[in-house]
Amino acid sequence: MAGFEKTANSDPALVADLVLRVAELPDPPLRLLAGSDAYEYGREVWRNRLAVDEKWAELSRSTDHPDAGANWQQQLGNSLPEVKS
């Protein structure tokens, strides 16, 4: 971390302002990537995670009870309100 302050994209004062602005929002985001570097790294992480999840989808779904059907779809939006079906 030595020298990190010389290479970080985000200005600490601007991050503090962002935190205060988000705290006042009536519907603040669950996550917020602060800074261009965090935004790009975060998006890459989620793209990779999605690819890995898709690779193992069949194995992941293999534990469903035979009678479960599409019951899981009724839960969309209940535990994760930002997920839209």
C-alpha positions as CSV (number, residue, x, y, z in Angstrom):
1,M,0.0,0.0,0.0
2,A,3.1,2.2,0.1
3,G,2.5,5.1,-2.3
4,F,-1.2,4.2,-2.8
5,E,-2.3,7.8,-2.2
6,K,-0.3,8.8,-5.2
7,T,-2.0,6.4,-7.6
8,A,-5.5,6.2,-6.3
9,N,-8.1,7.7,-8.6
10,S,-10.5,8.9,-5.9
11,D,-10.1,12.1,-3.9
12,P,-11.0,11.4,-0.3
13,A,-12.8,14.7,0.1
14,L,-15.0,13.8,-2.9
15,V,-15.7,10.3,-1.5
16,A,-16.7,11.9,1.8
17,D,-19.1,14.2,-0.1
18,L,-20.5,11.2,-2.0
19,V,-21.2,9.4,1.2
20,L,-23.0,12.3,2.7
21,R,-25.1,12.7,-0.5
22,V,-26.0,9.0,-0.6
23,A,-26.9,9.1,3.1
24,E,-29.6,11.8,2.2
25,L,-31.1,9.9,-0.7
26,P,-34.7,8.6,-0.1
27,D,-33.8,5.4,-1.8
28,P,-30.0,4.9,-1.6
29,P,-28.3,2.2,-3.6
30,L,-27.5,-1.1,-2.0
31,R,-23.9,-0.8,-3.4
32,L,-22.1,2.1,-4.9
33,L,-18.7,1.9,-6.7
34,A,-16.9,5.1,-5.8
35,G,-14.3,6.1,-8.4
36,S,-13.6,5.1,-12.0
37,D,-11.2,2.4,-10.9
38,A,-13.7,0.9,-8.5
39,Y,-16.4,1.1,-11.1
40,E,-14.3,-0.8,-13.7
41,Y,-12.9,-3.3,-11.3
42,G,-16.3,-4.0,-9.8
43,R,-18.0,-4.5,-13.1
44,E,-15.2,-6.9,-14.2
45,V,-15.7,-8.9,-10.9
46,W,-19.4,-9.2,-11.5
47,R,-18.9,-10.2,-15.2
48,N,-16.5,-12.9,-14.0
49,R,-18.9,-14.1,-11.3
50,L,-21.7,-14.3,-13.8
51,A,-19.6,-16.3,-16.2
52,V,-18.6,-18.7,-13.4
53,D,-22.2,-19.0,-12.2
54,E,-23.4,-19.8,-15.7
55,K,-20.7,-22.4,-16.1
56,W,-22.0,-24.2,-13.1
57,A,-25.7,-23.6,-13.5
58,E,-26.6,-27.2,-14.2
59,L,-24.7,-28.4,-11.1
60,S,-26.2,-25.5,-9.0
61,R,-29.8,-26.4,-10.1
62,S,-29.2,-30.1,-9.5
63,T,-30.2,-29.8,-5.9
64,D,-33.8,-28.7,-6.6
65,H,-36.5,-30.9,-5.1
66,P,-38.3,-32.8,-7.8
67,D,-41.6,-31.1,-6.9
68,A,-40.1,-27.6,-6.6
69,G,-41.0,-26.6,-10.2
70,A,-40.7,-22.8,-10.6
71,N,-41.5,-21.9,-7.0
72,W,-38.2,-20.0,-6.8
73,Q,-39.6,-17.4,-9.2
74,Q,-42.2,-16.4,-6.7
75,Q,-39.3,-15.3,-4.4
76,L,-37.8,-12.9,-6.9
77,G,-38.0,-9.4,-5.6
78,N,-38.9,-10.5,-2.0
79,S,-35.4,-11.1,-0.7
80,L,-33.6,-8.9,-3.2
81,P,-35.9,-5.9,-4.0
82,E,-33.7,-4.6,-6.8
83,V,-34.0,-7.9,-8.7
84,K,-36.8,-7.7,-11.3
85,S,-38.4,-10.8,-12.8
